[in-house]
Amino acid sequence: MKKNTNLCIDLKTIMQEDALLREGRSYRGVLTRDGEDHYIFEEAVRNGHPVHRNPKLFDGRYCSLVHMQNGRYQIHMKTIDASAVSDHKDLAFRVYTELLDAFTIID
């Protein structure tokens, strides 16, 4: 995942309900760059299908990171086959390294 902060841009929003983007709320939709420093965000229509409320920001081999509706982040550990683990310290180090990678997304 690559992060960047775009400064001094024009963002036009086409929203379903909210007139302005609310702080801390996640929106589903399409972001399009249609010119030099000009973007359009179109919010997706909610058509009764289940909405993925907590978008996954990181999906690694050992853990995943989601952004919850309350603004907090949650890490989920994936299932590990204990019979396939020969070196527990090496596994712990690989999980630790992956957690550091996931935390860089929050910064």
QUINOR-V767345 format. One record per helix or strand of 2 or more residues. SS is the DSSP state (@ for helix, = for strand). FROM is the first residue (numbers start at 1). TO is the last residue. Records with the same first field share a line. If there is no record, write none. Layout:
SS->FROM-TO  FROM-TO
//
This chain:
=->10-14  29-35  38-43  56-59  63-67  73-77
@->82-84  88-106
//
